[in-house]
């Protein structure tokens, strides 16, 4: 079925529909039933023409889609494997950096402790320079780009070694002790009146 045949079929459809008259008599009813049969035959013929034209196109499209899918599969599997390997390698790098940073911090703390033991000035030790490896911290995955961003935060591993300047009094415990009549060194009671309003 080519374009001309399709146009002829469409014209025949319009003609069959136009021939049907309002049903008032037995003759009208008979004509309507005849028209119904003709239109059903037309639909079956038109559907068959659509199938003859479109089915090869659908089949070719499906075959092409399957070929592209098969062609993509090895590349997608390779990228998934590579992303996993790069992620594991980056985690190993970060773990090694963290261990080295911890080692340097412990070494600096040991030097500080030795200085205190020997009676030397106990100024705060110079912070250990953070380790920053010159590595690519962004990898491309199937879901998008993944970036590791450095986020160095303080971690207390020895509370007793923290200098006094960085300690904060626990006012809740101090207040409870003072109310209980317990003397706390460095703390005194002061009167700070506050207003209370009552009715009557």
C-alpha positions, 0 to 999 in steps of 0.5 A: 500500500503506497501513498496513493492507495492510502488516500484512496482508502481514506476517501472510501472511508469518508464515502461509506460514513457519509452514506449512512442516514438517520435511522427512521424506517426499516430501509434506513435500518438495513442501510445502516447494517450494510454500512456497518459491515462495509466499514468493518471490512474497510478497517480490516483491510486498512489494518492489514495495509498498516501491518504490511508497511509498518511490521518490517520497519518495527522489525528493523528498528528492534534489530538495530536497537538490539545491536546497539545494546549488545555493542554498549554492553562491553563498554558499560561493563568495563566502566563499571569495573573501572569505577569500582577499582578507582573507588577502592584505590581512592579509599586506600589512598585516604586510609594511608593519608589518615594513618600517616597524619595520625603518626605525625600527630602522635610524634608531635604530641610525644615531643611536646610531652618530652618537653614538659617532662624536661621542664622546657617551655610548654608552648603549644606545639606547631600543628603538624602540616596536613598531608595533601597528596597530589592525586586526582580526587575526581573520577567519572562514573556512570552516574556522574562525577564523584569528588572527594573533598578534604575535610580535616577536623580536630580529633581528641585522642588524649583529653589529659594532654589538652592545654588548660587554655582550651578547656571549658568549665562545666557550669552545670556541675559547678552550680550543683556543687555550690548549691550543695555547699561544696567549695570549688577552687577558683569559684566564689559565690556572688549575688546577682538579683533578678526580678520577680513580678507577682499579682496581688 
